[in-house]
Amino acid sequence: MVEYRDETRAAYDGVVELYASLFDDRLETHPFSRTMINAFAELVRGTGNLRAADVGCGPGHLTAMLHELGLDAFGLDLSPGMVGHARRARPALRFEEARMEALPVEDGSLGGVLAHYSMIHTPPAELPALLAEQVRVLAPGGLLLVSFFATEGPEPVRFDHKVTPAYSWPVDDFVELLADAGLVPFARLIHDPASERGFLDAHLLARLPQERLTGSMLATVVVNSRPDAVRT
């Protein structure tokens, strides 16, 4: 049986040039994603630790964006084809092959981790271990921004992604996973991408506390073009 990581690696290796061309605009047509990444970068700068990993970086377009936003950013990806493209396109930046559940990063060293739709192929049972690895590399006070497909149903939904099978998640369930990993989720943005896929796009910001907290507040921003789905 082909392990899902091998399947994912092979799938992305096969679409490197096409995938890179789709994201040459560096989110110019994705205002919500751009807004959350800008907020993430500002918050990471505020920690004083500018080191940030773009985990699942693909062709490196967001690694470059984080660099331009003032972070000491580097990219990690499972696909050697994507890493090779990123290195050729952006030779001044660092890119390495890596698995998200075994990052080549020292403990507690990063001010931020960006996971932009890079956890979507992980089976639900394996996601807690993957999140624990992101927590391992974050310094106290460090930030995680994770973006994913969201479902309004009660459980994750497996679907045929244009590259390889992926999962959408109930947002509250993903928030619980972040909290269980030791993070404090404090902001979310959910919006309708106006696609035919039937899922929402979700972005969650979470922080690794400086010390154990007794409670936290989750700020929510929900934007959706469907009137019956708008929530406050």
Residue frames as a rotation matrix with the C-alpha (Angstrom) as fourth column:
MET 1
0.574 0.819 0.000 0.00
0.819 -0.574 0.000 0.00
0.000 0.000 -1.000 0.00
VAL 2
-0.224 -0.643 0.732 1.36
0.589 -0.688 -0.424 3.42
0.777 0.336 0.533 -0.95
GLU 3
-0.253 0.056 -0.966 1.85
0.912 -0.320 -0.258 5.60
-0.323 -0.946 0.030 2.12
TYR 4
0.703 0.702 0.113 0.02
0.691 -0.637 -0.341 8.91
-0.167 0.317 -0.933 1.84
ARG 5
0.447 -0.609 -0.655 3.24
-0.163 -0.775 0.610 10.94
-0.880 -0.166 -0.446 2.14
ASP 6
-0.600 -0.666 0.443 4.74
0.280 0.345 0.896 9.10
-0.750 0.661 -0.021 -0.82
GLU 7
-0.011 0.721 0.693 1.55
0.993 0.087 -0.074 9.68
-0.114 0.687 -0.718 -2.77
THR 8
0.831 0.333 -0.445 1.55
0.357 -0.933 -0.032 13.37
-0.426 -0.132 -0.895 -1.88
ARG 9
-0.002 -0.929 -0.371 5.24
-0.120 -0.368 0.922 13.80
-0.993 0.047 -0.111 -2.73
ALA 10
-0.644 -0.239 0.727 4.81
0.595 0.441 0.672 12.16
-0.481 0.865 -0.142 -6.14
ALA 11
0.338 0.871 0.356 1.66
0.932 -0.258 -0.255 14.16
-0.130 0.418 -0.899 -6.90
TYR 12
0.812 -0.035 -0.583 3.31
0.057 -0.989 0.138 17.53
-0.581 -0.145 -0.801 -6.19
ASP 13
-0.315 -0.948 0.039 6.49
0.040 0.028 0.999 16.56
-0.948 0.317 0.029 -8.01
GLY 14
-0.442 0.188 0.877 4.29
0.841 0.427 0.332 16.05
-0.312 0.884 -0.347 -11.07
VAL 15
0.517 0.725 0.454 2.74
0.823 -0.568 -0.030 19.53
0.236 0.389 -0.890 -11.06
VAL 16
-0.131 -0.654 -0.745 5.66
0.835 -0.478 0.273 21.78
-0.534 -0.586 0.609 -10.10
GLU 17
-0.926 -0.319 0.201 5.59
0.376 -0.740 0.558 24.19
-0.030 0.592 0.806 -13.04
LEU 18
-0.226 0.927 0.300 1.80
0.435 -0.180 0.882 24.36
0.872 0.329 -0.363 -13.20
TYR 19
0.451 0.400 -0.798 1.49
0.881 -0.054 0.470 24.90
0.146 -0.915 -0.377 -9.46
ALA 20
-0.425 -0.699 -0.575 4.18
0.737 -0.636 0.228 27.57
-0.525 -0.328 0.786 -9.47
SER 21
-0.863 0.106 0.494 2.46
0.322 -0.637 0.700 29.44
0.389 0.764 0.516 -12.30
LEU 22
0.116 0.990 -0.079 -0.84
0.657 -0.017 0.754 29.44
0.745 -0.140 -0.652 -10.41
PHE 23
0.697 0.144 -0.702 0.72
0.704 -0.325 0.632 31.26
-0.137 -0.935 -0.328 -7.47
ASP 24
-0.311 -0.828 0.466 3.00
0.886 -0.430 -0.174 33.71
0.344 0.359 0.867 -9.22
ASP 25
0.133 0.445 0.886 0.67
0.147 -0.893 0.426 36.49
0.980 0.074 -0.184 -8.08
ARG 26
-0.777 -0.525 -0.349 1.68
0.378 0.054 -0.924 35.80
0.504 -0.849 0.156 -4.45
LEU 27
-0.391 0.745 -0.541 -1.92
0.890 0.156 -0.429 36.09
-0.235 -0.649 -0.724 -3.18
GLU 28
-0.990 0.053 -0.134 -2.74
-0.084 -0.967 0.242 39.30
-0.116 0.251 0.961 -5.07
THR 29
-0.408 0.894 -0.185 -6.17
-0.463 -0.028 0.886 37.75
0.787 0.447 0.425 -5.75
HIS 30
0.079 0.384 -0.920 -6.55
0.622 0.702 0.347 36.29
0.779 -0.599 -0.183 -2.23
PRO 31
-0.054 -0.149 0.987 -7.14
-0.337 -0.928 -0.159 39.27
0.940 -0.341 0.000 0.08
PHE 32
0.832 0.414 0.368 -8.17
-0.471 0.179 0.864 37.24
0.292 -0.892 0.344 3.12
SER 33
0.723 -0.654 -0.224 -5.10
0.678 0.734 0.042 35.01
0.137 -0.182 0.974 3.02
ARG 34
-0.069 -0.785 0.616 -2.92
0.504 -0.560 -0.658 38.06
0.861 0.265 0.434 2.45
THR 35
0.335 0.288 0.897 -4.46
-0.513 -0.743 0.430 39.86
0.790 -0.604 -0.101 5.41
MET 36
0.991 0.079 0.105 -3.83
-0.131 0.540 0.831 36.99
0.009 -0.838 0.546 7.80
ILE 37
0.446 -0.895 -0.002 -0.25
0.852 0.425 -0.307 36.51
0.276 0.135 0.952 6.61
ASN 38
-0.055 -0.415 0.908 0.40
0.081 -0.908 -0.411 40.22
0.995 0.051 0.084 7.08
ALA 39
0.640 0.363 0.677 -0.99
-0.622 -0.273 0.734 39.99
0.451 -0.891 0.051 10.63
PHE 40
0.928 -0.336 -0.160 1.07
0.372 0.860 0.350 36.88
0.020 -0.384 0.923 11.31
ALA 41
0.129 -0.943 0.305 4.27
0.743 -0.112 -0.660 38.58
0.656 0.312 0.687 10.15
GLU 42
0.084 -0.046 0.995 3.57
-0.344 -0.939 -0.015 41.66
0.935 -0.341 -0.095 12.25
LEU 43
0.869 0.304 0.390 2.98
-0.464 0.230 0.855 39.56
0.171 -0.924 0.341 15.34
VAL 44
0.713 -0.686 -0.143 6.12
0.688 0.725 -0.044 37.49
0.134 -0.067 0.989 14.76
ARG 45
-0.050 -0.734 0.677 8.14
0.347 -0.648 -0.678 40.69
0.936 0.202 0.287 14.39
GLY 46
0.399 0.307 0.864 6.69
-0.581 -0.644 0.498 41.79
0.709 -0.701 -0.078 17.70
THR 47
0.982 -0.070 -0.178 8.16
0.173 0.718 0.674 38.75
0.080 -0.692 0.717 19.45
GLY 48
0.510 -0.858 -0.068 11.68
-0.768 -0.489 0.412 39.87
-0.387 -0.158 -0.909 18.56
ASN 49
-0.334 -0.550 0.765 12.39
-0.050 0.821 0.569 36.42
-0.941 0.151 -0.302 17.09
LEU 50
0.051 0.358 -0.932 12.28
-0.852 -0.471 -0.228 36.86
-0.521 0.806 0.281 13.32
ARG 51
-0.903 -0.417 -0.098 13.01
-0.409 0.769 0.492 33.25
-0.130 0.485 -0.865 12.38
ALA 52
0.085 0.988 0.132 10.01
-0.700 0.153 -0.698 31.74
-0.710 -0.033 0.704 10.63
ALA 53
-0.855 -0.306 0.418 9.40
0.013 0.795 0.607 28.51
-0.518 0.524 -0.676 8.74
ASP 54
-0.035 0.801 -0.598 7.07
-0.985 -0.129 -0.115 28.28
-0.169 0.585 0.793 5.75
VAL 55
-0.645 -0.206 0.735 6.14
-0.320 0.947 -0.015 24.62
-0.694 -0.245 -0.678 6.24
GLY 56
0.023 0.578 0.816 4.89
0.766 0.514 -0.386 23.04
-0.642 0.634 -0.431 3.04
CYS 57
-0.187 -0.220 -0.957 6.31
-0.041 -0.972 0.231 25.96
-0.982 0.082 0.173 1.10
GLY 58
0.711 0.451 0.540 5.72
0.481 0.250 -0.840 24.61
-0.514 0.857 -0.039 -2.40
PRO 59
0.425 -0.548 0.721 7.41
0.785 -0.174 -0.595 26.87
0.451 0.818 0.356 -4.98
GLY 60
-0.380 -0.716 -0.585 8.43
0.923 -0.332 -0.192 29.34
-0.057 -0.613 0.788 -2.26
HIS 61
-0.203 0.330 0.922 6.11
0.443 -0.809 0.387 32.23
0.873 0.487 0.018 -3.10
LEU 62
0.813 0.560 0.160 5.01
0.102 -0.407 0.908 32.74
0.573 -0.721 -0.388 0.51
THR 63
0.366 -0.796 -0.482 8.52
0.896 0.161 0.415 32.26
-0.253 -0.584 0.772 1.86
ALA 64
-0.555 -0.558 0.616 9.48
0.741 -0.668 0.062 35.24
0.377 0.491 0.785 -0.28
MET 65
0.232 0.732 0.640 6.46
0.175 -0.679 0.713 37.17
0.957 -0.053 -0.286 0.96
LEU 66
0.872 0.054 -0.487 7.43
0.484 0.060 0.873 36.55
0.077 -0.997 0.026 4.59
HIS 67
-0.130 -0.989 -0.076 10.97
0.978 -0.140 0.153 37.68
-0.162 -0.054 0.985 3.80
GLU 68
-0.472 0.005 0.882 9.65
0.462 -0.850 0.252 40.90
0.751 0.526 0.399 2.30
LEU 69
0.594 0.751 0.288 7.55
0.057 -0.396 0.916 41.40
0.803 -0.528 -0.278 5.44
GLY 70
0.269 -0.609 0.747 10.70
-0.794 -0.578 -0.185 41.48
0.545 -0.543 -0.639 7.53
LEU 71
0.794 0.051 0.605 11.07
-0.461 0.699 0.547 37.88
-0.395 -0.713 0.579 8.68
ASP 72
-0.406 -0.903 -0.136 14.11
-0.885 0.352 0.303 35.62
-0.226 0.244 -0.943 8.48
ALA 73
0.496 0.821 0.282 12.04
-0.668 0.569 -0.479 33.08
-0.554 0.049 0.831 6.59
PHE 74
-0.746 -0.625 -0.231 12.97
-0.638 0.570 0.518 29.72
-0.193 0.534 -0.823 5.12
GLY 75
0.240 0.899 -0.366 10.91
-0.968 0.252 -0.015 27.11
0.079 0.358 0.930 3.31
LEU 76
-0.746 -0.360 0.561 10.44
-0.441 0.898 -0.010 23.39
-0.500 -0.254 -0.828 3.93
ASP 77
0.243 0.851 -0.466 8.59
-0.961 0.145 -0.236 20.99
-0.133 0.505 0.853 1.66
LEU 78
0.306 0.004 0.952 8.08
-0.212 0.975 0.064 17.27
-0.928 -0.222 0.300 1.18
SER 79
0.891 0.176 0.419 8.43
0.346 0.334 -0.877 17.52
-0.294 0.926 0.237 -2.60
PRO 80
-0.098 -0.992 -0.079 11.99
0.565 -0.121 0.816 17.65
-0.819 0.035 0.573 -4.00
GLY 81
-0.232 0.085 0.969 10.57
0.941 -0.234 0.246 19.06
0.248 0.968 -0.026 -7.21
MET 82
0.787 0.573 0.229 9.00
0.472 -0.798 0.375 21.99
0.397 -0.187 -0.899 -5.36
VAL 83
0.654 -0.616 -0.439 12.17
0.286 -0.336 0.897 22.60
-0.700 -0.713 -0.043 -3.36
GLY 84
-0.306 -0.792 0.528 14.26
0.823 0.059 0.565 22.57
-0.479 0.608 0.634 -6.52
HIS 85
0.132 0.436 0.890 11.98
0.804 -0.572 0.160 25.10
0.579 0.695 -0.426 -8.19
ALA 86
0.945 0.272 -0.183 12.01
0.325 -0.705 0.630 27.34
0.042 -0.655 -0.755 -5.11
ARG 87
0.281 -0.925 -0.256 15.80
0.481 -0.095 0.872 27.29
-0.831 -0.368 0.418 -4.96
ARG 88
-0.431 -0.433 0.792 16.11
0.899 -0.132 0.417 28.21
-0.076 0.892 0.446 -8.63
ALA 89
0.284 0.663 0.692 13.46
0.688 -0.644 0.334 30.93
0.667 0.382 -0.639 -8.46
ARG 90
0.851 0.060 0.522 14.68
-0.292 -0.772 0.565 32.45
0.437 -0.633 -0.639 -5.19
PRO 91
0.333 -0.798 -0.503 18.36
0.441 0.603 -0.665 31.60
0.833 0.000 0.553 -4.73
ALA 92
-0.417 -0.510 0.752 18.83
-0.373 -0.658 -0.653 34.13
0.829 -0.553 0.084 -1.92
LEU 93
0.225 0.598 0.769 16.45
-0.967 0.037 0.254 32.20
0.123 -0.800 0.587 0.34
ARG 94
-0.812 -0.530 0.244 16.87
-0.575 0.798 -0.181 28.84
-0.098 -0.287 -0.953 2.07
PHE 95
0.382 0.902 -0.203 14.75
-0.914 0.401 0.064 25.85
0.140 0.161 0.977 1.06
GLU 96
-0.763 -0.611 0.213 15.03
-0.641 0.757 -0.126 22.26
-0.084 -0.232 -0.969 2.26
GLU 97
-0.148 0.663 -0.734 13.23
-0.259 0.691 0.675 18.96
0.955 0.290 0.069 1.82
ALA 98
-0.934 -0.119 0.337 11.45
-0.353 0.155 -0.923 17.97
0.058 -0.981 -0.187 5.03
ARG 99
-0.345 0.854 -0.390 8.48
0.556 0.521 0.647 16.12
0.756 0.006 -0.655 6.43
MET 100
0.007 0.427 0.904 6.12
-0.394 -0.830 0.395 18.20
0.919 -0.359 0.162 8.53
GLU 101
0.929 0.369 0.037 6.16
-0.193 0.394 0.899 15.63
0.317 -0.842 0.437 11.33
ALA 102
0.537 -0.827 -0.167 9.99
0.759 0.388 0.524 15.59
-0.368 -0.408 0.835 11.46
LEU 103
0.969 -0.083 0.234 11.22
0.045 -0.869 -0.493 19.14
0.245 0.488 -0.838 10.89
PRO 104
0.191 -0.971 -0.142 14.99
0.878 0.233 -0.419 19.76
0.440 -0.044 0.897 10.62
VAL 105
0.122 -0.006 0.993 14.70
-0.206 -0.978 0.020 22.60
0.971 -0.207 -0.120 13.12
GLU 106
-0.786 -0.499 -0.366 16.00
0.258 0.273 -0.927 22.82
0.562 -0.823 -0.086 16.68
ASP 107
-0.048 0.790 -0.611 13.62
0.969 0.186 0.165 22.87
0.244 -0.584 -0.774 19.64
GLY 108
0.512 0.429 -0.745 12.08
0.745 -0.653 0.137 26.20
-0.427 -0.625 -0.653 20.63
SER 109
-0.459 -0.881 -0.114 13.93
0.656 -0.423 0.625 28.23
-0.599 0.212 0.772 18.02
LEU 110
-0.648 0.224 0.728 11.30
0.645 -0.348 0.681 29.86
0.406 0.910 0.081 15.80
GLY 111
-0.879 0.395 -0.266 9.24
-0.182 -0.795 -0.578 32.99
-0.440 -0.460 0.771 16.19
GLY 112
0.053 0.955 -0.293 6.67
-0.793 -0.138 -0.594 31.69
-0.607 0.264 0.749 13.73
VAL 113
-0.811 -0.137 0.568 5.45
0.210 0.839 0.502 28.77
-0.545 0.527 -0.652 11.64
LEU 114
-0.201 0.735 -0.648 3.28
-0.889 -0.414 -0.193 29.30
-0.410 0.537 0.737 8.57
ALA 115
-0.787 0.073 0.612 1.27
0.222 0.960 0.170 26.27
-0.576 0.270 -0.772 7.40
HIS 116
-0.345 0.626 -0.699 -0.67
-0.749 -0.633 -0.197 27.57
-0.566 0.456 0.687 4.41
TYR 117
0.633 0.712 -0.303 -2.93
-0.767 0.522 -0.373 24.71
-0.108 0.469 0.877 3.26
SER 118
-0.206 -0.816 -0.540 -0.03
-0.773 0.474 -0.421 22.34
0.600 0.331 -0.729 3.89
MET 119
-0.797 -0.012 0.604 -1.79
-0.476 0.629 -0.615 20.18
-0.373 -0.777 -0.507 6.51
ILE 120
0.033 0.968 -0.248 -4.76
-0.957 -0.041 -0.288 19.38
-0.289 0.247 0.925 4.30
HIS 121
0.155 -0.014 -0.988 -3.42
-0.640 0.761 -0.111 16.02
0.753 0.649 0.109 3.08
THR 122
-0.838 -0.518 0.170 -2.74
-0.440 0.459 -0.772 14.70
0.322 -0.722 -0.612 6.60
PRO 123
-0.197 0.787 -0.585 -5.23
0.320 0.616 0.720 12.03
0.927 -0.046 -0.373 7.73
PRO 124
0.463 0.487 0.740 -7.16
-0.424 -0.612 0.668 13.17
0.778 -0.624 -0.077 10.80
ALA 125
0.950 -0.073 -0.302 -5.63
0.280 0.621 0.732 10.54
0.135 -0.780 0.611 13.08
GLU 126
0.141 -0.990 -0.016 -2.12
0.977 0.142 -0.160 11.84
0.161 0.007 0.987 12.32
LEU 127
0.327 0.021 0.945 -2.81
0.278 -0.957 -0.075 15.55
0.903 0.288 -0.319 12.67
PRO 128
0.996 0.029 0.085 -2.21
-0.070 -0.344 0.936 15.79
0.057 -0.939 -0.341 16.46
ALA 129
0.449 -0.892 0.046 1.35
0.688 0.378 0.619 14.46
-0.570 -0.246 0.784 16.07
LEU 130
-0.009 -0.421 0.907 1.98
0.895 -0.409 -0.181 16.85
0.447 0.810 0.380 13.21
LEU 131
0.659 0.314 0.683 0.78
0.032 -0.919 0.392 19.82
0.752 -0.236 -0.616 15.28
ALA 132
0.918 -0.362 -0.165 2.97
0.220 0.118 0.968 18.70
-0.331 -0.925 0.188 18.18
GLU 133
0.101 -0.925 0.365 5.98
0.979 0.159 0.132 18.97
-0.180 0.344 0.921 15.89
GLN 134
0.143 0.002 0.990 5.12
0.461 -0.885 -0.064 22.55
0.876 0.465 -0.127 15.00
VAL 135
0.940 0.225 0.255 4.86
-0.127 -0.463 0.877 23.32
0.316 -0.857 -0.406 18.71
ARG 136
0.650 -0.741 -0.166 8.23
0.696 0.493 0.522 21.70
-0.305 -0.455 0.837 19.35
VAL 137
-0.180 -0.817 0.548 10.06
0.959 -0.270 -0.088 24.17
0.220 0.510 0.832 17.11
LEU 138
0.421 0.406 0.811 8.27
0.272 -0.910 0.315 27.31
0.866 0.088 -0.493 18.34
ALA 139
-0.796 -0.605 -0.037 9.90
0.294 -0.332 -0.896 29.53
0.530 -0.724 0.442 20.93
PRO 140
-0.292 0.693 -0.659 7.71
0.884 -0.068 -0.463 30.65
-0.366 -0.718 -0.593 23.86
GLY 141
-0.051 0.376 -0.925 5.44
-0.044 -0.927 -0.374 33.37
-0.998 0.022 0.064 22.52
GLY 142
-0.914 -0.385 -0.124 5.87
-0.149 0.037 0.988 32.08
-0.376 0.922 -0.091 18.96
LEU 143
-0.058 0.936 -0.346 3.00
-0.732 -0.276 -0.623 32.11
-0.678 0.217 0.702 16.43
LEU 144
-0.790 -0.020 0.613 1.41
0.369 0.783 0.501 29.49
-0.490 0.622 -0.611 14.21
LEU 145
-0.168 0.769 -0.617 -0.81
-0.797 -0.474 -0.374 30.47
-0.580 0.429 0.692 11.29
VAL 146
-0.823 -0.018 0.568 -2.58
0.216 0.915 0.342 27.49
-0.526 0.404 -0.748 9.76
SER 147
-0.280 0.726 -0.628 -4.91
-0.890 -0.442 -0.115 27.72
-0.361 0.526 0.770 6.77
PHE 148
-0.927 0.044 0.373 -7.15
0.108 0.982 0.155 24.88
-0.359 0.184 -0.915 5.63
PHE 149
-0.589 0.803 -0.088 -10.47
-0.236 -0.067 0.969 23.97
0.773 0.592 0.229 4.02
ALA 150
-0.882 0.325 0.341 -13.35
-0.357 0.011 -0.934 24.15
-0.307 -0.946 0.106 6.48
THR 151
-0.600 0.764 -0.236 -16.59
0.264 0.468 0.843 22.25
0.755 0.444 -0.483 6.57
GLU 152
-0.417 0.556 0.719 -19.75
-0.830 -0.556 -0.051 23.18
0.372 -0.618 0.693 8.46
GLY 153
0.428 0.531 -0.731 -20.43
-0.233 0.846 0.479 19.49
0.873 -0.034 0.486 9.07
PRO 154
0.889 0.064 0.453 -19.68
-0.456 0.059 0.888 17.62
0.030 -0.996 0.082 12.30
GLU 155
0.522 -0.722 0.453 -16.50
0.193 0.617 0.763 15.83
-0.831 -0.311 0.462 11.21
PRO 156
-0.377 -0.740 -0.556 -13.59
-0.478 -0.359 0.802 16.01
-0.793 0.568 -0.219 8.72
VAL 157
0.769 0.627 0.123 -14.48
-0.146 0.360 -0.921 15.32
-0.622 0.691 0.369 5.10
ARG 158
-0.366 -0.864 0.346 -12.12
0.200 0.290 0.936 13.57
-0.909 0.412 0.067 2.69
PHE 159
0.757 0.622 -0.201 -12.37
-0.041 -0.261 -0.964 14.89
-0.652 0.738 -0.172 -0.86
ASP 160
0.343 -0.606 0.717 -10.55
0.919 0.375 -0.122 14.75
-0.195 0.701 0.686 -4.18
HIS 161
0.356 -0.376 -0.855 -8.20
-0.047 -0.922 0.385 17.70
-0.933 -0.097 -0.346 -4.22
LYS 162
0.902 0.026 -0.432 -6.91
-0.421 -0.175 -0.890 18.78
-0.099 0.984 -0.147 -7.64
VAL 163
-0.038 -0.975 -0.220 -3.49
-0.928 0.116 -0.354 17.35
0.370 0.191 -0.909 -6.75
THR 164
-0.677 -0.158 -0.719 -4.10
0.075 0.957 -0.281 14.48
0.732 -0.244 -0.636 -4.29
PRO 165
0.223 0.897 -0.381 -6.79
0.582 0.191 0.791 13.57
0.782 -0.398 -0.479 -1.70
ALA 166
-0.784 -0.407 0.469 -7.29
-0.055 -0.707 -0.706 16.13
0.618 -0.579 0.531 1.07
TYR 167
-0.278 0.664 -0.694 -9.45
0.938 0.345 -0.046 16.81
0.209 -0.663 -0.719 4.12
SER 168
-0.238 0.288 0.928 -11.67
-0.178 -0.952 0.250 19.65
0.955 -0.105 0.278 5.22
TRP 169
-0.699 -0.152 -0.699 -12.18
0.615 0.372 -0.695 20.29
0.366 -0.916 -0.167 8.94
PRO 170
0.619 0.785 -0.008 -14.85
0.607 -0.472 0.639 21.70
0.498 -0.401 -0.769 11.24
VAL 171
0.107 -0.649 0.753 -13.21
-0.129 -0.760 -0.637 24.87
0.986 -0.029 -0.165 12.51
ASP 172
0.538 0.141 0.831 -14.04
-0.807 -0.197 0.556 24.31
0.242 -0.970 0.008 16.18
ASP 173
0.972 -0.224 0.072 -12.51
0.199 0.946 0.256 20.83
-0.125 -0.235 0.964 16.01
PHE 174
0.335 -0.899 0.283 -9.30
0.584 -0.037 -0.811 22.25
0.739 0.437 0.512 14.57
VAL 175
0.212 -0.195 0.958 -9.25
-0.565 -0.824 -0.042 24.90
0.797 -0.532 -0.285 17.30
GLU 176
0.870 0.156 0.468 -9.48
-0.482 0.471 0.739 22.11
-0.106 -0.868 0.485 19.88
LEU 177
0.769 -0.639 0.007 -6.56
0.604 0.724 -0.332 20.30
0.207 0.260 0.943 18.25
LEU 178
0.108 -0.729 0.676 -4.45
0.102 -0.668 -0.737 23.45
0.989 0.149 0.003 18.49
ALA 179
0.387 0.108 0.916 -5.35
-0.817 -0.421 0.395 23.86
0.428 -0.901 -0.075 22.15
ASP 180
0.988 -0.005 0.156 -4.60
-0.067 0.889 0.452 20.19
-0.141 -0.457 0.878 22.86
ALA 181
0.506 -0.853 0.125 -1.16
0.641 0.276 -0.716 20.71
0.577 0.442 0.687 21.31
GLY 182
0.006 -0.496 -0.868 -0.45
0.947 -0.277 0.165 23.44
-0.323 -0.823 0.468 23.86
LEU 183
-0.812 -0.245 0.529 -1.24
0.472 -0.809 0.350 26.48
0.343 0.534 0.773 21.73
VAL 184
-0.358 0.716 -0.600 -3.62
0.420 -0.450 -0.788 29.33
-0.834 -0.534 -0.139 22.50
PRO 185
-0.421 0.289 0.860 -5.83
0.868 -0.147 0.474 30.05
0.264 0.946 -0.189 19.46
PHE 186
-0.431 0.216 -0.876 -6.75
0.504 -0.747 -0.433 33.72
-0.748 -0.628 0.213 19.51
ALA 187
-0.201 0.428 -0.881 -8.01
-0.653 -0.729 -0.205 34.71
-0.730 0.534 0.426 16.04
ARG 188
-0.445 0.112 0.889 -9.84
0.567 0.803 0.183 33.08
-0.693 0.585 -0.421 13.18
LEU 189
-0.339 0.395 -0.854 -11.01
-0.734 -0.678 -0.022 34.22
-0.588 0.620 0.520 9.77
ILE 190
-0.496 0.304 0.814 -13.48
0.456 0.888 -0.054 32.09
-0.739 0.344 -0.579 7.81
HIS 191
-0.219 0.427 -0.877 -14.73
-0.659 -0.728 -0.190 32.99
-0.719 0.537 0.441 4.36
ASP 192
0.565 0.509 0.649 -16.45
0.231 0.658 -0.717 31.58
-0.792 0.555 0.254 1.33
PRO 193
-0.488 -0.861 -0.142 -13.96
0.077 -0.205 0.976 31.28
-0.869 0.466 0.166 -1.54
ALA 194
0.275 0.704 -0.655 -16.86
-0.688 -0.332 -0.645 31.37
-0.672 0.628 0.393 -4.04
SER 195
-0.741 -0.521 -0.424 -15.76
-0.672 0.562 0.483 28.03
-0.014 0.642 -0.766 -5.46
GLU 196
0.221 0.833 -0.507 -17.77
-0.771 0.467 0.432 24.98
0.597 0.296 0.746 -6.46
ARG 197
-0.637 -0.570 -0.520 -15.91
-0.168 0.760 -0.628 22.78
0.753 -0.313 -0.579 -3.97
GLY 198
0.379 0.900 -0.215 -18.47
0.124 0.181 0.976 23.43
0.917 -0.396 -0.043 -1.26
PHE 199
0.203 -0.385 -0.900 -16.00
0.971 0.198 0.135 24.21
0.126 -0.901 0.414 1.52
LEU 200
0.997 0.002 0.077 -15.04
-0.014 -0.977 0.213 27.40
0.076 -0.213 -0.974 3.30
ASP 201
0.094 -0.995 0.024 -11.50
0.342 0.009 -0.940 28.70
0.935 0.097 0.341 3.67
ALA 202
0.960 0.231 -0.158 -10.28
0.204 -0.194 0.959 28.99
0.191 -0.953 -0.234 7.24
HIS 203
-0.022 -0.965 0.260 -7.27
0.110 -0.261 -0.959 30.71
0.994 0.007 0.112 8.81
LEU 204
0.902 0.293 -0.318 -6.38
0.313 0.066 0.948 30.23
0.298 -0.954 -0.033 12.49
LEU 205
0.023 -0.882 0.470 -3.76
-0.329 -0.451 -0.830 32.14
0.944 -0.136 -0.300 14.46
ALA 206
0.919 0.197 -0.341 -2.42
0.228 0.441 0.868 30.59
0.322 -0.875 0.361 17.65
ARG 207
0.275 -0.824 0.496 0.37
-0.691 -0.528 -0.494 31.40
0.668 -0.207 -0.714 20.06
LEU 208
0.147 -0.339 -0.929 2.60
0.591 0.783 -0.192 29.25
0.793 -0.521 0.316 22.21
PRO 209
0.923 0.312 0.228 2.25
0.042 -0.667 0.744 30.81
0.384 -0.677 -0.628 25.67
GLN 210
0.026 -0.914 0.405 5.23
-0.601 -0.338 -0.725 32.19
0.799 -0.224 -0.558 27.54
GLU 211
-0.939 -0.199 0.281 3.97
-0.344 0.529 -0.776 30.16
0.006 -0.825 -0.565 30.51
ARG 212
-0.682 0.723 -0.109 0.93
0.700 0.689 0.186 28.12
0.210 0.051 -0.976 31.41
LEU 213
-0.802 0.486 0.347 -2.25
-0.448 -0.874 0.189 30.18
0.395 -0.004 0.919 31.10
THR 214
-0.799 0.568 0.197 -5.47
0.108 0.457 -0.883 29.68
-0.591 -0.684 -0.427 33.03
GLY 215
0.282 0.926 0.251 -7.67
0.551 0.058 -0.833 30.81
-0.786 0.373 -0.493 30.21
SER 216
-0.852 -0.523 0.011 -7.77
0.299 -0.470 0.831 32.49
-0.429 0.711 0.557 26.82
MET 217
0.162 0.888 -0.430 -10.07
-0.130 -0.413 -0.902 34.43
-0.978 0.202 0.049 24.60
LEU 218
-0.530 -0.259 0.808 -10.68
0.698 0.407 0.589 33.51
-0.481 0.876 -0.035 20.97
ALA 219
-0.251 0.407 -0.878 -11.46
-0.398 -0.870 -0.290 36.43
-0.882 0.277 0.380 18.70
THR 220
-0.271 0.264 0.926 -13.51
0.692 0.722 -0.003 35.49
-0.669 0.640 -0.379 15.68
VAL 221
-0.326 0.239 -0.915 -13.91
-0.644 -0.764 0.030 37.15
-0.692 0.599 0.403 12.32
VAL 222
-0.354 0.295 0.887 -16.24
0.542 0.838 -0.063 35.34
-0.762 0.458 -0.457 9.93
VAL 223
-0.327 0.216 -0.920 -16.73
-0.683 -0.727 0.072 36.60
-0.654 0.651 0.385 6.39
ASN 224
-0.667 0.184 0.722 -19.01
0.453 0.870 0.196 34.71
-0.592 0.458 -0.663 4.03
SER 225
-0.909 0.278 -0.310 -20.86
-0.414 -0.680 0.605 35.78
-0.043 0.678 0.734 0.92
ARG 226
-0.517 0.779 -0.355 -23.76
0.340 0.567 0.751 33.41
0.786 0.268 -0.557 1.54
PRO 227
-0.263 0.424 0.867 -26.38
-0.648 -0.743 0.167 35.25
0.714 -0.518 0.470 3.64
ASP 228
0.750 0.656 -0.087 -27.59
-0.386 0.540 0.748 32.08
0.537 -0.527 0.658 5.36
ALA 229
0.505 -0.633 -0.587 -24.07
0.685 0.708 -0.173 31.24
0.525 -0.314 0.791 6.50
VAL 230
-0.166 -0.571 0.804 -23.03
-0.104 -0.801 -0.590 34.56
0.981 -0.181 0.074 8.00
ARG 231
0.527 0.258 -0.810 -22.28
0.734 0.342 0.587 34.29
0.428 -0.904 -0.009 11.71
THR 232
0.326 -0.444 0.835 -21.04
-0.413 -0.861 -0.297 36.71
0.850 -0.248 -0.464 14.35
